[in-house]
Amino acid sequence: MAHCQEDGAPPRGAGPGRFGSALGFVMVAVGAAVGLGNVWKFPYLAGANGGAVFVLLYLVFLALVALPILVAEVAIGRRGRASPPHALARQAAEFGARSGFWRAAGVVGVVMSLVIMSFYSVIGGWTILFAAEAATGFAAFADAASALAHQQALEGDPSGMLALQLLFIIATVAIVAGGVRRGIERSMRVMAPLMAVLLVIVVVYALAAGAGGRALDWLFAADWTKLDGRVALAALGQAFFTLSVGIGGMMTYGAYLPERASPLRASVAVAGADTAVALLAGLAVFPIVFAHGLDPAAGPALIFITLPIAFHAMPAGAIIGGAFFLFLFLAALTSAVALYEPFVAWRIERGASRLRATLLAAGISWLLGLVTVASFSFARDVHPLGFLGGPFAAFTAFDLITLGVDKLVLPAGALLISWFAGRIIAAPALAAVFPGDPAPLVRLLRLALKTWVPLAIMVLLAAGLVLG
């Protein structure tokens, strides 16, 4: 029986579609990498850890550790032309490895992507609410007490949070259900340039109306007295987490990469664009933070409590704040698409339609999101591991899920990817994925994946488990 293919898709079992060009892949992958954490975490870490010292270490670790993992994940997907479970299992069998183990590893990755989406979609829903607050000129944020009361009211309303989460999930479903080329790639060709325009507008305004000089010092003035192991570990961690590797999203996108495109060159473009967005986000946020005497160490609260106070007080704050939260919504949405696609591709290969697979992913992530909503609201005082005492005693279920993802799931996934590309796939077979790239670079990539990359990941794993 003939199989109905989408957008020029390869034969059944080889993946549900292809991007139209390498540029399409870069836009989609940049969207996956640019998320909520880029807006506050990288700029704050840079300023708190020596400015240019941290940025320099970050760039070194990005090139030596994070980029090889990204290239490897894209290359595995490109060569396997399937979802992570099937791409890993087929290639493992091809090279005499245990296909069952690697299939299971791929399944864990696609399931964990829905776990991540369960809490990511809750926060993504908040961005919708805060973008709407711009229409009122952020009237609910007249002072710190009002802003705190607004956030407490939001977190104390589980039905409201579930409704916002559902709106965010519906937006994600609308893109993913459209298909690889007509849905994901086409939407990213609109959203990626729009994100760039919105971010530049906020940066220009922030530098002109805010404390631009102090923000530039915070981000780029080198304080070599802060150079130590802790700063190096922070830079390594940020370089690793910024590219969204380890759970199969980039592997799935790699499966859609056109034949003529280079996984190496495309990955370098993604890493460069992601870093540029992180730096621009710092120039958008911190001039406003310093101009209004806000706390740069406020973390996520900086976005949802302190910054709206500044937007309320600023001239044209409603316009700039609206642009900022629209950018934030788009950043969250493009990352959410990458969290659904591995699961959707896997279910399509198992016979489901794209719409049914997308709705199943949406239903699972929405139900799992009940845990996060409960942790913020009526179960905020429930501490699942409180009986153990120690550092975990005060953690909510939400804290435990996010900690497990950051400290265990993502590093373990990246470690498996580096092992698979460096030691399971034969060297000539890996090199064949990079026909237009310099052979010495490809050999260096394989050497990195066999030696210092897994060592760096194990350092991150150990530090996460020991230091918390």
N, C-alpha and C positions, 0 to 999 in steps of 0.2 A: 504493500500500500504506500502510495506517495505521501511524503511528510510535508506539510505546509510550512515553509521556511519564512522567517521574518527578516526583512531588510537585507537580503542576500546572505542569510545565515549559512554556515557550513552544514554538512550533513548532521542528522540527528545524533546526539551523543557527543558532538564536538563543540557544543556551546550554542547559545541562543542568538548570536548576532555578532556584528563587527562595527567598529567605529568607521566613519567615512574617511578619516584622515588622522595623521599623527597629531595634528593640532587639536582635533577633537578629543583625543586621548589626554593630551596635556591639560586642556581646560577641565575635563571631568576629574582627572586625578588631582589637580590643584584644588578643585572644589572639595574633594574628599579630604585632603590634607589640611585645608584651612578651616578651622572650627572655632568653637567658643574659646578654647584655651589660648589661641593665638592672640586674642584681643587684650588679655591682661597678663597671662602667665609669663610669656617670653619677655616683654618689656620690664615687668617687675623684677624677674630674676636677673636680668641684665643690670639694672640699677642697683639691686641689693648685693650683687656679687662682683663689683669692681668695674661696671660699665664696659669699656672696650676690652678689658681683660676677659670678661665672660664671653663677649661677642666673638673674640678671636678664638677662644677655646671651643665655643659652639661651632664655629665654621670648620675648625679642624676635625672635630668629632663628626660633624655632618658629612664631611668628605670621606673620612676614614672608616666610619662605622655605619651611620644611618643610610647613606647613599648606597653602599654595597648591598645592604639588606633590601632596600627598595628595588634596585636593579634585579636582584635575585628573585624576588617575589614576582615582579613583572615578567621576567624571563621564564619562570616555571609556568606561569599562566599562558604566556605566548606559545611555549612549546607544547603544552598540554591541550590547549584550545578547549578547555572545559572548566566547570566549577572546581573549587579547591578539592573536594573529596575525589572526584574522578581524575582531575589532572595529576594529583599526587599518586593515586593508586595505579594508574596506567603507567606512569613513568617509573614508579618503583618496581612494578612487575617487569618492565622492559630491561631494567638494569639489575635484576636479581635480588631486589630488596623485598621486605615483607609488605606486600600491597595492602593487607588487611590493617596493619598498624597505621600506615600512612593515610588510608581512607578514613579511618577513625579520627586521626588528627585533623583532617579536613572537615569532617562533620562537626567536631568540637569547635572549630573556627567559625563555621557558619552559624552554629547555635549561639556562640558567644557574641556574634555580631548583633543578634536580636536582644540579648541581655543588655548589651551596651545601649542599643536603641531604646530600651525600656526606660532608662533614666535620662538619656539624651533628649528624648522626645518631650519629657516633662519640662526640662529647661528650655527646649526649643519653643514650647508653648508659651513660656513666659515672654519670649522676645516678641510674640504677636501682641500680647497685652501692652508691653511697654512701647511698642511702635504706635499703638493706638493712643497711649497717654500723650503723645506729642500733640494730638489735636486739641488737648486742653491746656497746652503750654506747660505740661507737667505740674498742674496745679496741686496735685496730691503730695508734692515734694517741696513744700515751702520752707521746711527746716528739717533738721536731723530727726526730730521726734516724729514728725509727720511721715517722713520716708520710712522710718523703722516700723511705724504702725501700718503703713501700706504693705510692706513685705510680710509682716506678721499676719495681716488679714488674708493675703494671698495664700500663704502656707497653711493657714487655718481653715481654708475652704476646699476640702477634697473634691467636691463636685465641680467647683470652678476649675481646679487644676486638671481634672480628668477631661473636662470639656476643651480646655486649651490644648492639652496633649492630643486629643482627638483631631482638632483642627490642624495641628502640625502634621500628624500622621496622614490625614487626608491629602494635604499638599504633597507629601512625599509619595503617596500611592499614585497620585495623578501623574507624576513624572515617571516613576518606575514602570507602571502598567503600560505606558506608551511605547515601551520597547527600547532597545539599545540605541538605535539611531534616531528614531522619530521622537522618543521620549527623553532619554537621558542626555544624549549628545546635543540634540536641538535645544533643550532647555538650558544646558550649560553654556551654549554659545550666546545666549541672551544674558543669563545670570552672572557669568564670570566678568564680562565687561561692565555690567551694571554695578557689581560689587566694587570693581576697581574705581569707577567714577565716583561712587558714593564715598569710598574711603579717601580718595584724593580731596574731595570737597571738604570733608571733616578735617583732614590734615592741614589744608591751607588755612581754614578758619582758625583752627586751634593754634597754629604757629603765629598767626597775625593777632589774635585776640587774647591768647593765653600766655603763659610763661614759657615761651619757646626756648629761650636760652637755657633756663634751668633744666628743661626736659632734655635738651641736647646733651648737657653735661651729665645728666642722670644715665643716659643711654650710652654715651660714647666717650666720655672722659675716662681715661685709664687710671685706676687706683691699684697699682701693683702690690700694695701692702696686703690686699685681700686675696692674693694668689696662694691657694693652698689646696689640699686634697678635697675639701668640702666643695669648693667652687668648681673644681674640675669635675667632680661627681655630678653636681647640678647641671653643668654644661653638657655632660655626656647624656644625662637623663633627658634634657630638653631636646637635644639633637635626635635622640632615639624616638621620642614620643611624637615629635612634630610632624612626621611623615605618615602617620597612621598605618604603620606596617604591623604584621603579626597575626592578623585574624582573617586574611584572605581577600579583603576588598580590592587591594591592588593586584592580587593574583587574578581575580575575576576580570578586572579591567584589562590586565595584560592579555587575557584570552581573546579580547575584542580588538587588540592592536592590529592594524593592517600589516600585511606581509612585508611591505617595503619599509616600514618604520623601524627605527633602531630603539630597542628597549633601553640602551645605555643613554643615548642622546635625549630621549623623551624623559627619562628619569632625572637627568641633570636639569632639564628645564623645569620639571615639577619642583625639585628641591630649591632651585633658585627663586622661583616665583613664591613658594611658601615662605622662604626666609624674608623676601622683600615685603610680603604682606605683614609678617610679624613685626618688622621694624617700622613700617608705616603705621601699624596699629598703635605702637608706642608713641609715635609722633602725633597721633590723633587723640590719644587718651591723656597722656601725662602733662602736656601744656595746660590742659583744663584742670587737671588734678592739682597741680602746683599753684595755678592762678587763684584757685578758690580755697587753698589751705586744706585740701583733702588728704587722706592718708593713702600713700601709694602702696602700702602693704595690706590693703583691705581685701585683696584676693577677689573671689567671685562677688563679694558684697560690693566691691568697687563699681561693678556694672549695674547692679539692680538697686542699690541704695544710695551710694554717694554721688555717682555721676548724674543721675536725674536731678539731684539738688542743684548741681552746677548748671544744668540745662535750664532749670526754672529761673535761675538768677541771671542768665546770660542774655544779652541782646541777640535776637534771632535764635534763641535757644530751642524754641519749638521746631524750627526748620532743621537746625543742625542735629538736634537730638533725634528727630524723626529719621533723618538720613542715617544716623549712626545705628539706630535700632533696626532699620530696614536692612542695612548691611549685615548686622548681627544675625537677623533672621535668615538671610540668604546664605550666610556662612554655615549656620546650623543645618539648613535644608540640604545644601550640597553635600555635607558630610553624612547626613541621614540617608541619602540615596545610596551611598557607598556601603552603608550598613545593611540595607535590604538586599542589594543586588546579589551577593554570594548565595544567600538562601534561595532567592528566586531562581537563579541560574541552576542551582542544584535540583530544585523541584521540577523545573522545566525538563531537565534531562531524565527525570523519573516519570515523565508523562503528563504533568500538569500543564494547563495553559498558563500564559504569563499573568493574566488577570487573577486566576484562582491562586497562583503561587504568591502574588503580591498581597492579596487580601489575607491569605493565611499568615504571611509574615507580619502584616499589620495587626491582625487579631492577637497573635502571640505576644508581640511587643507591647500592645496596649494592656493586655492582662498582666504581664509581668510588671508593667509600670505601676500597678496598684501598690506594689511594695514600696516604691519610691514616694508615691503620693502619701501613703500611710506614714512613712518615716518622717515626712515633713509636717504632718498634721496630727491625727489622733493617736499615732503610735510613736511620736517623737521621743517619748520617755521609755520606750521599749528597747532594751539592749540585749540582743540575742546571746552574746557571749559574756554577759556580765558576771555569770557564775564562775568564770575563769579568773576574774580579777586582772590586774596588770593593765597594759596599754589598751586592750580590747574592751575593757569593762564599760567605757563610755560610748562605744560606737553603736550607732543605729544600724538597721539593716542596709540602708542606703550607703552608709560609710563603709560597711564591710564589702558590699558589692563593688563599689568604685575602687576601694583599696585592692581587692583581689584582682580586678582587671588591670590596674596600673602596675602593681608590684609583681604579679605572678603570670596572668594570662598572656598579656602582650609580650613580655620578655621571653616567656617559654615558647610562644608561637614564633617569634623572630629567631630564636635559637634553632628550632626545627627547620625553619626555612634556610638558614645559613648552612646547616648540616646537609640538607637535601641537595641544595645547589652546589655545595662545595665537595661533597663526598659520595652522594648517590648517583647523580647524573655524571656520566663519563665526560672527561674533558673535551674530546672532539665534539660530542653532542651538544655540550653547553656552548662551545665556540661557534657552532653552526647557527645559533640564534642571533649572533652578532656579525653577519657577513660583511657589513660595511664599516666596521669599527676596527681600529688598530689592534693587531693581535697581542702586542705587549700589554695593552690595557685590559684585554680580556683575561690574559694569564694572571695579571695582577689582581683582578677581581676574584678569580678562583682562589688565589693564594690568600687574599683577605678573608674570604668566607671559610677557609680551612684553619686559619690561625688567629689573628688578632680580633676579628669580629666576634666569634663565639666567646672569646676570653672577655671582651668588653661587656657582652650581654650577661655573662655569668657574674661579673662584678656588680652590674646593676641588680641582678636577681638577689645576690647575697646582701647587698646594701639595703634593698627593699625589705628583705625578710628580717634583717638584724636591726636596722635603724628605724624601720617603719615608715 
